[in-house]
Protein backbone atom coordinates (compact mmCIF):
# COMPACT_ATOMS: atom_id res chain seq x y z
CA UNK A 1 0.00 0.00 0.00
CA UNK A 2 1.26 3.45 -0.84
CA UNK A 3 1.14 6.08 1.86
CA UNK A 4 -0.32 8.76 -0.40
CA UNK A 5 -4.05 9.40 -0.53
CA UNK A 6 -4.07 9.30 -4.33
CA UNK A 7 -3.24 5.65 -4.75
CA UNK A 8 -1.72 4.19 -7.93
CA UNK A 9 -4.57 5.30 -10.19
CA UNK A 10 -4.42 8.86 -8.87
CA UNK A 11 -0.70 9.05 -9.61
CA UNK A 12 -1.25 7.64 -13.10
CA UNK A 13 -4.02 10.18 -13.61
CA UNK A 14 -1.72 13.03 -12.59
CA UNK A 15 0.97 11.80 -14.99
CA UNK A 16 -1.54 11.57 -17.85
CA UNK A 17 -2.91 15.01 -16.99
CA UNK A 18 0.62 16.46 -16.90
CA UNK A 19 1.45 14.91 -20.28
CA UNK A 20 -1.81 16.29 -21.65
CA UNK A 21 -1.19 19.82 -20.37
CA UNK A 22 2.53 19.98 -21.18
CA UNK A 23 2.06 20.92 -24.88
CA UNK A 24 -0.06 23.88 -23.77
CA UNK A 25 1.94 25.13 -20.77
CA UNK A 26 5.52 24.62 -21.97
CA UNK A 27 5.25 26.74 -25.16
CA UNK A 28 3.67 29.54 -23.11
CA UNK A 29 6.60 29.49 -20.68
CA UNK A 30 9.15 29.42 -23.51
CA UNK A 31 7.29 32.20 -25.35
CA UNK A 32 7.37 34.48 -22.30
CA UNK A 33 11.09 33.79 -21.72
CA UNK A 34 11.93 34.32 -25.41
CA UNK A 35 9.84 37.49 -25.59
CA UNK A 36 11.51 39.04 -22.55
CA UNK A 37 14.99 38.25 -23.87
CA UNK A 38 14.06 39.49 -27.35
CA UNK A 39 12.61 42.77 -26.07
CA UNK A 40 15.64 43.46 -23.87
CA UNK A 41 18.09 42.49 -26.60
CA UNK A 42 16.25 44.57 -29.18
CA UNK A 43 16.46 47.70 -26.98
CA UNK A 44 20.20 47.16 -26.44
CA UNK A 45 20.66 46.57 -30.17
CA UNK A 46 18.85 49.82 -31.02
CA UNK A 47 21.02 51.81 -28.60
CA UNK A 48 24.22 50.21 -29.92
CA UNK A 49 23.29 50.68 -33.57
CA UNK A 50 22.32 54.32 -33.04
CA UNK A 51 18.64 53.93 -33.90
CA UNK A 52 17.37 55.00 -30.49
CA UNK A 53 15.95 58.52 -30.59
CA UNK A 54 16.41 59.24 -26.88
CA UNK A 55 20.16 58.64 -27.15
CA UNK A 56 20.74 60.56 -30.38
CA UNK A 57 18.83 63.72 -29.48
CA UNK A 58 20.72 66.72 -28.13
CA UNK A 59 20.43 67.00 -24.34
CA UNK A 60 18.20 70.08 -24.45
CA UNK A 61 15.68 68.29 -26.70
CA UNK A 62 15.96 64.81 -25.18
CA UNK A 63 12.73 64.89 -23.14
CA UNK A 64 9.57 66.66 -24.25
CA UNK A 65 8.09 67.27 -20.81
CA UNK A 66 7.59 71.03 -21.03
HTML snippet that shows the backbone in 3Dmol.js (N, CA, C, O; Angstrom):
<script src="https://3Dmol.org/build/3Dmol-min.js"></script>
<div id="view" style="width:600px;height:400px;position:relative"></div>
<script>
const pdb = `
ATOM      1  N   UNK A   1       0.842  -1.202   0.000  1.00  0.00           N
ATOM      2  CA  UNK A   1       0.000   0.000   0.000  1.00  0.00           C
ATOM      3  C   UNK A   1       0.875   1.248   0.000  1.00  0.00           C
ATOM      4  O   UNK A   1       1.844   1.345   0.752  1.00  0.00           O
ATOM      5  N   UNK A   2       0.522   2.180  -0.839  1.00  0.00           N
ATOM      6  CA  UNK A   2       1.255   3.446  -0.839  1.00  0.00           C
ATOM      7  C   UNK A   2       0.693   4.341   0.252  1.00  0.00           C
ATOM      8  O   UNK A   2      -0.474   4.234   0.629  1.00  0.00           O
ATOM      9  N   UNK A   3       1.541   5.220   0.749  1.00  0.00           N
ATOM     10  CA  UNK A   3       1.137   6.077   1.860  1.00  0.00           C
ATOM     11  C   UNK A   3       0.399   7.331   1.385  1.00  0.00           C
ATOM     12  O   UNK A   3      -0.146   8.072   2.203  1.00  0.00           O
ATOM     13  N   UNK A   4       0.376   7.570   0.096  1.00  0.00           N
ATOM     14  CA  UNK A   4      -0.320   8.756  -0.404  1.00  0.00           C
ATOM     15  C   UNK A   4      -1.817   8.485  -0.490  1.00  0.00           C
ATOM     16  O   UNK A   4      -2.246   7.336  -0.586  1.00  0.00           O
ATOM     17  N   UNK A   5      -2.591   9.536  -0.454  1.00  0.00           N
ATOM     18  CA  UNK A   5      -4.047   9.396  -0.533  1.00  0.00           C
ATOM     19  C   UNK A   5      -4.513   9.149  -1.972  1.00  0.00           C
ATOM     20  O   UNK A   5      -5.642   8.712  -2.194  1.00  0.00           O
ATOM     21  N   UNK A   6      -3.650   9.428  -2.936  1.00  0.00           N
ATOM     22  CA  UNK A   6      -4.070   9.295  -4.326  1.00  0.00           C
ATOM     23  C   UNK A   6      -4.179   7.840  -4.753  1.00  0.00           C
ATOM     24  O   UNK A   6      -5.087   7.471  -5.498  1.00  0.00           O
ATOM     25  N   UNK A   7      -3.257   7.021  -4.282  1.00  0.00           N
ATOM     26  CA  UNK A   7      -3.244   5.647  -4.749  1.00  0.00           C
ATOM     27  C   UNK A   7      -2.589   5.558  -6.119  1.00  0.00           C
ATOM     28  O   UNK A   7      -2.241   6.585  -6.702  1.00  0.00           O
ATOM     29  N   UNK A   8      -2.417   4.352  -6.640  1.00  0.00           N
ATOM     30  CA  UNK A   8      -1.725   4.193  -7.930  1.00  0.00           C
ATOM     31  C   UNK A   8      -2.481   4.822  -9.091  1.00  0.00           C
ATOM     32  O   UNK A   8      -1.867   5.380 -10.000  1.00  0.00           O
ATOM     33  N   UNK A   9      -3.813   4.738  -9.069  1.00  0.00           N
ATOM     34  CA  UNK A   9      -4.574   5.296 -10.188  1.00  0.00           C
ATOM     35  C   UNK A   9      -4.551   6.819 -10.165  1.00  0.00           C
ATOM     36  O   UNK A   9      -4.567   7.457 -11.217  1.00  0.00           O
ATOM     37  N   UNK A  10      -4.514   7.406  -8.965  1.00  0.00           N
ATOM     38  CA  UNK A  10      -4.421   8.864  -8.869  1.00  0.00           C
ATOM     39  C   UNK A  10      -3.101   9.371  -9.411  1.00  0.00           C
ATOM     40  O   UNK A  10      -3.051  10.401 -10.083  1.00  0.00           O
ATOM     41  N   UNK A  11      -2.028   8.644  -9.117  1.00  0.00           N
ATOM     42  CA  UNK A  11      -0.704   9.051  -9.613  1.00  0.00           C
ATOM     43  C   UNK A  11      -0.656   8.915 -11.135  1.00  0.00           C
ATOM     44  O   UNK A  11      -0.132   9.788 -11.827  1.00  0.00           O
ATOM     45  N   UNK A  12      -1.205   7.820 -11.646  1.00  0.00           N
ATOM     46  CA  UNK A  12      -1.247   7.639 -13.102  1.00  0.00           C
ATOM     47  C   UNK A  12      -2.078   8.748 -13.745  1.00  0.00           C
ATOM     48  O   UNK A  12      -1.727   9.270 -14.803  1.00  0.00           O
ATOM     49  N   UNK A  13      -3.179   9.097 -13.092  1.00  0.00           N
ATOM     50  CA  UNK A  13      -4.015  10.179 -13.612  1.00  0.00           C
ATOM     51  C   UNK A  13      -3.274  11.504 -13.655  1.00  0.00           C
ATOM     52  O   UNK A  13      -3.398  12.262 -14.617  1.00  0.00           O
ATOM     53  N   UNK A  14      -2.496  11.782 -12.604  1.00  0.00           N
ATOM     54  CA  UNK A  14      -1.722  13.027 -12.589  1.00  0.00           C
ATOM     55  C   UNK A  14      -0.675  13.028 -13.692  1.00  0.00           C
ATOM     56  O   UNK A  14      -0.444  14.057 -14.327  1.00  0.00           O
ATOM     57  N   UNK A  15      -0.038  11.883 -13.927  1.00  0.00           N
ATOM     58  CA  UNK A  15       0.966  11.798 -14.993  1.00  0.00           C
ATOM     59  C   UNK A  15       0.317  12.029 -16.354  1.00  0.00           C
ATOM     60  O   UNK A  15       0.845  12.768 -17.184  1.00  0.00           O
ATOM     61  N   UNK A  16      -0.835  11.389 -16.576  1.00  0.00           N
ATOM     62  CA  UNK A  16      -1.538  11.566 -17.848  1.00  0.00           C
ATOM     63  C   UNK A  16      -1.981  13.015 -18.012  1.00  0.00           C
ATOM     64  O   UNK A  16      -1.876  13.581 -19.100  1.00  0.00           O
ATOM     65  N   UNK A  17      -2.479  13.618 -16.924  1.00  0.00           N
ATOM     66  CA  UNK A  17      -2.907  15.015 -16.987  1.00  0.00           C
ATOM     67  C   UNK A  17      -1.716  15.928 -17.275  1.00  0.00           C
ATOM     68  O   UNK A  17      -1.832  16.871 -18.057  1.00  0.00           O
ATOM     69  N   UNK A  18      -0.576  15.652 -16.647  1.00  0.00           N
ATOM     70  CA  UNK A  18       0.624  16.455 -16.902  1.00  0.00           C
ATOM     71  C   UNK A  18       1.095  16.328 -18.340  1.00  0.00           C
ATOM     72  O   UNK A  18       1.488  17.317 -18.959  1.00  0.00           O
ATOM     73  N   UNK A  19       1.058  15.107 -18.875  1.00  0.00           N
ATOM     74  CA  UNK A  19       1.452  14.910 -20.278  1.00  0.00           C
ATOM     75  C   UNK A  19       0.468  15.622 -21.202  1.00  0.00           C
ATOM     76  O   UNK A  19       0.861  16.159 -22.238  1.00  0.00           O
ATOM     77  N   UNK A  20      -0.803  15.624 -20.830  1.00  0.00           N
ATOM     78  CA  UNK A  20      -1.806  16.289 -21.655  1.00  0.00           C
ATOM     79  C   UNK A  20      -1.667  17.800 -21.639  1.00  0.00           C
ATOM     80  O   UNK A  20      -1.906  18.458 -22.652  1.00  0.00           O
ATOM     81  N   UNK A  21      -1.280  18.362 -20.486  1.00  0.00           N
ATOM     82  CA  UNK A  21      -1.192  19.820 -20.373  1.00  0.00           C
ATOM     83  C   UNK A  21       0.170  20.361 -20.794  1.00  0.00           C
ATOM     84  O   UNK A  21       0.297  21.554 -21.069  1.00  0.00           O
ATOM     85  N   UNK A  22       1.181  19.511 -20.849  1.00  0.00           N
ATOM     86  CA  UNK A  22       2.531  19.983 -21.177  1.00  0.00           C
ATOM     87  C   UNK A  22       2.611  20.693 -22.532  1.00  0.00           C
ATOM     88  O   UNK A  22       3.278  21.723 -22.616  1.00  0.00           O
ATOM     89  N   UNK A  23       1.966  20.198 -23.600  1.00  0.00           N
ATOM     90  CA  UNK A  23       2.062  20.920 -24.881  1.00  0.00           C
ATOM     91  C   UNK A  23       1.424  22.299 -24.852  1.00  0.00           C
ATOM     92  O   UNK A  23       1.704  23.127 -25.718  1.00  0.00           O
ATOM     93  N   UNK A  24       0.563  22.560 -23.859  1.00  0.00           N
ATOM     94  CA  UNK A  24      -0.062  23.884 -23.765  1.00  0.00           C
ATOM     95  C   UNK A  24       0.774  24.808 -22.886  1.00  0.00           C
ATOM     96  O   UNK A  24       0.973  25.977 -23.217  1.00  0.00           O
ATOM     97  N   UNK A  25       1.263  24.278 -21.763  1.00  0.00           N
ATOM     98  CA  UNK A  25       1.939  25.125 -20.773  1.00  0.00           C
ATOM     99  C   UNK A  25       3.378  25.424 -21.185  1.00  0.00           C
ATOM    100  O   UNK A  25       3.827  26.564 -21.072  1.00  0.00           O
ATOM    101  N   UNK A  26       4.099  24.420 -21.658  1.00  0.00           N
ATOM    102  CA  UNK A  26       5.521  24.620 -21.967  1.00  0.00           C
ATOM    103  C   UNK A  26       5.762  25.669 -23.055  1.00  0.00           C
ATOM    104  O   UNK A  26       6.645  26.509 -22.879  1.00  0.00           O
ATOM    105  N   UNK A  27       5.022  25.664 -24.174  1.00  0.00           N
ATOM    106  CA  UNK A  27       5.246  26.736 -25.158  1.00  0.00           C
ATOM    107  C   UNK A  27       4.941  28.121 -24.611  1.00  0.00           C
ATOM    108  O   UNK A  27       5.594  29.090 -24.999  1.00  0.00           O
ATOM    109  N   UNK A  28       3.960  28.238 -23.715  1.00  0.00           N
ATOM    110  CA  UNK A  28       3.673  29.543 -23.115  1.00  0.00           C
ATOM    111  C   UNK A  28       4.860  30.027 -22.290  1.00  0.00           C
ATOM    112  O   UNK A  28       5.242  31.194 -22.363  1.00  0.00           O
ATOM    113  N   UNK A  29       5.443  29.114 -21.498  1.00  0.00           N
ATOM    114  CA  UNK A  29       6.602  29.490 -20.680  1.00  0.00           C
ATOM    115  C   UNK A  29       7.765  29.893 -21.579  1.00  0.00           C
ATOM    116  O   UNK A  29       8.406  30.917 -21.344  1.00  0.00           O
ATOM    117  N   UNK A  30       8.039  29.094 -22.605  1.00  0.00           N
ATOM    118  CA  UNK A  30       9.146  29.416 -23.508  1.00  0.00           C
ATOM    119  C   UNK A  30       8.890  30.714 -24.259  1.00  0.00           C
ATOM    120  O   UNK A  30       9.822  31.479 -24.512  1.00  0.00           O
ATOM    121  N   UNK A  31       7.622  30.973 -24.621  1.00  0.00           N
ATOM    122  CA  UNK A  31       7.291  32.196 -25.350  1.00  0.00           C
ATOM    123  C   UNK A  31       7.537  33.422 -24.481  1.00  0.00           C
ATOM    124  O   UNK A  31       8.067  34.425 -24.959  1.00  0.00           O
ATOM    125  N   UNK A  32       7.154  33.349 -23.206  1.00  0.00           N
ATOM    126  CA  UNK A  32       7.375  34.483 -22.296  1.00  0.00           C
ATOM    127  C   UNK A  32       8.870  34.718 -22.099  1.00  0.00           C
ATOM    128  O   UNK A  32       9.326  35.861 -22.122  1.00  0.00           O
ATOM    129  N   UNK A  33       9.635  33.643 -21.906  1.00  0.00           N
ATOM    130  CA  UNK A  33      11.089  33.786 -21.723  1.00  0.00           C
ATOM    131  C   UNK A  33      11.719  34.369 -22.984  1.00  0.00           C
ATOM    132  O   UNK A  33      12.525  35.295 -22.902  1.00  0.00           O
ATOM    133  N   UNK A  34      11.358  33.835 -24.145  1.00  0.00           N
ATOM    134  CA  UNK A  34      11.928  34.317 -25.405  1.00  0.00           C
ATOM    135  C   UNK A  34      11.555  35.771 -25.649  1.00  0.00           C
ATOM    136  O   UNK A  34      12.382  36.562 -26.101  1.00  0.00           O
ATOM    137  N   UNK A  35      10.303  36.124 -25.348  1.00  0.00           N
ATOM    138  CA  UNK A  35       9.839  37.488 -25.591  1.00  0.00           C
ATOM    139  C   UNK A  35      10.579  38.479 -24.706  1.00  0.00           C
ATOM    140  O   UNK A  35      10.945  39.562 -25.161  1.00  0.00           O
ATOM    141  N   UNK A  36      10.804  38.118 -23.444  1.00  0.00           N
ATOM    142  CA  UNK A  36      11.507  39.038 -22.551  1.00  0.00           C
ATOM    143  C   UNK A  36      12.961  39.218 -22.997  1.00  0.00           C
ATOM    144  O   UNK A  36      13.479  40.334 -22.991  1.00  0.00           O
ATOM    145  N   UNK A  37      13.614  38.127 -23.381  1.00  0.00           N
ATOM    146  CA  UNK A  37      14.988  38.252 -23.874  1.00  0.00           C
ATOM    147  C   UNK A  37      15.031  39.049 -25.175  1.00  0.00           C
ATOM    148  O   UNK A  37      15.929  39.867 -25.376  1.00  0.00           O
ATOM    149  N   UNK A  38      14.065  38.811 -26.056  1.00  0.00           N
ATOM    150  CA  UNK A  38      14.056  39.487 -27.348  1.00  0.00           C
ATOM    151  C   UNK A  38      13.820  40.977 -27.170  1.00  0.00           C
ATOM    152  O   UNK A  38      14.474  41.787 -27.829  1.00  0.00           O
ATOM    153  N   UNK A  39      12.901  41.352 -26.294  1.00  0.00           N
ATOM    154  CA  UNK A  39      12.613  42.769 -26.071  1.00  0.00           C
ATOM    155  C   UNK A  39      13.827  43.475 -25.467  1.00  0.00           C
ATOM    156  O   UNK A  39      14.188  44.567 -25.904  1.00  0.00           O
ATOM    157  N   UNK A  40      14.455  42.858 -24.470  1.00  0.00           N
ATOM    158  CA  UNK A  40      15.641  43.458 -23.868  1.00  0.00           C
ATOM    159  C   UNK A  40      16.793  43.550 -24.857  1.00  0.00           C
ATOM    160  O   UNK A  40      17.472  44.574 -24.932  1.00  0.00           O
ATOM    161  N   UNK A  41      17.012  42.486 -25.613  1.00  0.00           N
ATOM    162  CA  UNK A  41      18.087  42.491 -26.598  1.00  0.00           C
ATOM    163  C   UNK A  41      17.843  43.478 -27.716  1.00  0.00           C
ATOM    164  O   UNK A  41      18.783  44.082 -28.233  1.00  0.00           O
ATOM    165  N   UNK A  42      16.574  43.649 -28.100  1.00  0.00           N
ATOM    166  CA  UNK A  42      16.253  44.575 -29.180  1.00  0.00           C
ATOM    167  C   UNK A  42      16.518  46.008 -28.744  1.00  0.00           C
ATOM    168  O   UNK A  42      17.008  46.811 -29.539  1.00  0.00           O
ATOM    169  N   UNK A  43      16.202  46.347 -27.490  1.00  0.00           N
ATOM    170  CA  UNK A  43      16.462  47.697 -26.975  1.00  0.00           C
ATOM    171  C   UNK A  43      17.971  47.958 -26.947  1.00  0.00           C
ATOM    172  O   UNK A  43      18.425  49.027 -27.355  1.00  0.00           O
ATOM    173  N   UNK A  44      18.735  46.996 -26.473  1.00  0.00           N
ATOM    174  CA  UNK A  44      20.196  47.156 -26.442  1.00  0.00           C
ATOM    175  C   UNK A  44      20.736  47.294 -27.858  1.00  0.00           C
ATOM    176  O   UNK A  44      21.624  48.108 -28.110  1.00  0.00           O
ATOM    177  N   UNK A  45      20.203  46.498 -28.784  1.00  0.00           N
ATOM    178  CA  UNK A  45      20.661  46.569 -30.168  1.00  0.00           C
ATOM    179  C   UNK A  45      20.370  47.935 -30.772  1.00  0.00           C
ATOM    180  O   UNK A  45      21.202  48.478 -31.499  1.00  0.00           O
ATOM    181  N   UNK A  46      19.197  48.500 -30.480  1.00  0.00           N
ATOM    182  CA  UNK A  46      18.854  49.819 -31.016  1.00  0.00           C
ATOM    183  C   UNK A  46      19.789  50.889 -30.470  1.00  0.00           C
ATOM    184  O   UNK A  46      20.210  51.777 -31.211  1.00  0.00           O
ATOM    185  N   UNK A  47      20.118  50.815 -29.185  1.00  0.00           N
ATOM    186  CA  UNK A  47      21.022  51.815 -28.602  1.00  0.00           C
ATOM    187  C   UNK A  47      22.416  51.669 -29.213  1.00  0.00           C
ATOM    188  O   UNK A  47      23.066  52.666 -29.527  1.00  0.00           O
ATOM    189  N   UNK A  48      22.873  50.429 -29.380  1.00  0.00           N
ATOM    190  CA  UNK A  48      24.220  50.210 -29.916  1.00  0.00           C
ATOM    191  C   UNK A  48      24.301  50.619 -31.389  1.00  0.00           C
ATOM    192  O   UNK A  48      25.322  51.148 -31.829  1.00  0.00           O
ATOM    193  N   UNK A  49      23.242  50.380 -32.144  1.00  0.00           N
ATOM    194  CA  UNK A  49      23.290  50.682 -33.572  1.00  0.00           C
ATOM    195  C   UNK A  49      22.983  52.144 -33.866  1.00  0.00           C
ATOM    196  O   UNK A  49      23.110  52.585 -35.008  1.00  0.00           O
ATOM    197  N   UNK A  50      22.581  52.904 -32.845  1.00  0.00           N
ATOM    198  CA  UNK A  50      22.321  54.324 -33.044  1.00  0.00           C
ATOM    199  C   UNK A  50      20.935  54.628 -33.551  1.00  0.00           C
ATOM    200  O   UNK A  50      20.701  55.720 -34.069  1.00  0.00           O
ATOM    201  N   UNK A  51      20.002  53.697 -33.419  1.00  0.00           N
ATOM    202  CA  UNK A  51      18.644  53.934 -33.900  1.00  0.00           C
ATOM    203  C   UNK A  51      17.730  54.494 -32.816  1.00  0.00           C
ATOM    204  O   UNK A  51      16.586  54.854 -33.091  1.00  0.00           O
ATOM    205  N   UNK A  52      18.231  54.567 -31.585  1.00  0.00           N
ATOM    206  CA  UNK A  52      17.370  55.001 -30.488  1.00  0.00           C
ATOM    207  C   UNK A  52      17.313  56.520 -30.445  1.00  0.00           C
ATOM    208  O   UNK A  52      18.345  57.183 -30.338  1.00  0.00           O
ATOM    209  N   UNK A  53      16.114  57.068 -30.528  1.00  0.00           N
ATOM    210  CA  UNK A  53      15.951  58.519 -30.590  1.00  0.00           C
ATOM    211  C   UNK A  53      16.378  59.203 -29.303  1.00  0.00           C
ATOM    212  O   UNK A  53      16.965  60.285 -29.345  1.00  0.00           O
ATOM    213  N   UNK A  54      16.093  58.590 -28.158  1.00  0.00           N
ATOM    214  CA  UNK A  54      16.408  59.239 -26.880  1.00  0.00           C
ATOM    215  C   UNK A  54      17.918  59.411 -26.706  1.00  0.00           C
ATOM    216  O   UNK A  54      18.358  60.345 -26.036  1.00  0.00           O
ATOM    217  N   UNK A  55      18.702  58.535 -27.293  1.00  0.00           N
ATOM    218  CA  UNK A  55      20.157  58.636 -27.148  1.00  0.00           C
ATOM    219  C   UNK A  55      20.722  59.652 -28.132  1.00  0.00           C
ATOM    220  O   UNK A  55      21.662  60.374 -27.800  1.00  0.00           O
ATOM    221  N   UNK A  56      20.164  59.719 -29.336  1.00  0.00           N
ATOM    222  CA  UNK A  56      20.741  60.564 -30.379  1.00  0.00           C
ATOM    223  C   UNK A  56      20.315  62.025 -30.294  1.00  0.00           C
ATOM    224  O   UNK A  56      20.957  62.881 -30.903  1.00  0.00           O
ATOM    225  N   UNK A  57      19.262  62.331 -29.565  1.00  0.00           N
ATOM    226  CA  UNK A  57      18.827  63.719 -29.477  1.00  0.00           C
ATOM    227  C   UNK A  57      19.820  64.551 -28.683  1.00  0.00           C
ATOM    228  O   UNK A  57      20.494  64.027 -27.795  1.00  0.00           O
ATOM    229  N   UNK A  58      19.920  65.834 -28.987  1.00  0.00           N
ATOM    230  CA  UNK A  58      20.717  66.723 -28.133  1.00  0.00           C
ATOM    231  C   UNK A  58      20.118  66.779 -26.733  1.00  0.00           C
ATOM    232  O   UNK A  58      18.913  66.584 -26.573  1.00  0.00           O
ATOM    233  N   UNK A  59      20.932  67.041 -25.723  1.00  0.00           N
ATOM    234  CA  UNK A  59      20.430  66.997 -24.340  1.00  0.00           C
ATOM    235  C   UNK A  59      19.277  67.965 -24.084  1.00  0.00           C
ATOM    236  O   UNK A  59      18.386  67.655 -23.293  1.00  0.00           O
ATOM    237  N   UNK A  60      19.272  69.126 -24.733  1.00  0.00           N
ATOM    238  CA  UNK A  60      18.197  70.084 -24.452  1.00  0.00           C
ATOM    239  C   UNK A  60      16.875  69.651 -25.077  1.00  0.00           C
ATOM    240  O   UNK A  60      15.820  70.143 -24.676  1.00  0.00           O
ATOM    241  N   UNK A  61      16.909  68.743 -26.048  1.00  0.00           N
ATOM    242  CA  UNK A  61      15.677  68.285 -26.697  1.00  0.00           C
ATOM    243  C   UNK A  61      15.380  66.822 -26.390  1.00  0.00           C
ATOM    244  O   UNK A  61      14.528  66.215 -27.038  1.00  0.00           O
ATOM    245  N   UNK A  62      16.077  66.250 -25.405  1.00  0.00           N
ATOM    246  CA  UNK A  62      15.961  64.812 -25.181  1.00  0.00           C
ATOM    247  C   UNK A  62      14.587  64.432 -24.644  1.00  0.00           C
ATOM    248  O   UNK A  62      14.029  63.418 -25.064  1.00  0.00           O
ATOM    249  N   UNK A  63      14.032  65.212 -23.734  1.00  0.00           N
ATOM    250  CA  UNK A  63      12.729  64.889 -23.140  1.00  0.00           C
ATOM    251  C   UNK A  63      11.759  66.019 -23.430  1.00  0.00           C
ATOM    252  O   UNK A  63      12.079  67.192 -23.235  1.00  0.00           O
ATOM    253  N   UNK A  64      10.578  65.662 -23.894  1.00  0.00           N
ATOM    254  CA  UNK A  64       9.571  66.661 -24.247  1.00  0.00           C
ATOM    255  C   UNK A  64       8.546  66.798 -23.129  1.00  0.00           C
ATOM    256  O   UNK A  64       7.352  66.587 -23.343  1.00  0.00           O
ATOM    257  N   UNK A  65       9.014  67.152 -21.941  1.00  0.00           N
ATOM    258  CA  UNK A  65       8.089  67.267 -20.808  1.00  0.00           C
ATOM    259  C   UNK A  65       7.426  68.638 -20.762  1.00  0.00           C
ATOM    260  O   UNK A  65       6.270  68.753 -20.356  1.00  0.00           O
ATOM    261  N   UNK A  66       8.153  69.685 -21.178  1.00  0.00           N
ATOM    262  CA  UNK A  66       7.585  71.030 -21.031  1.00  0.00           C
ATOM    263  C   UNK A  66       6.737  71.404 -22.237  1.00  0.00           C
ATOM    264  O   UNK A  66       6.182  72.501 -22.284  1.00  0.00           O
TER     265      UNK A  66
END
`;
const viewer = $3Dmol.createViewer("view");
viewer.addModel(pdb, "pdb");
viewer.setStyle({}, {cartoon: {color: "spectrum"}});
viewer.zoomTo();
viewer.render();
</script>
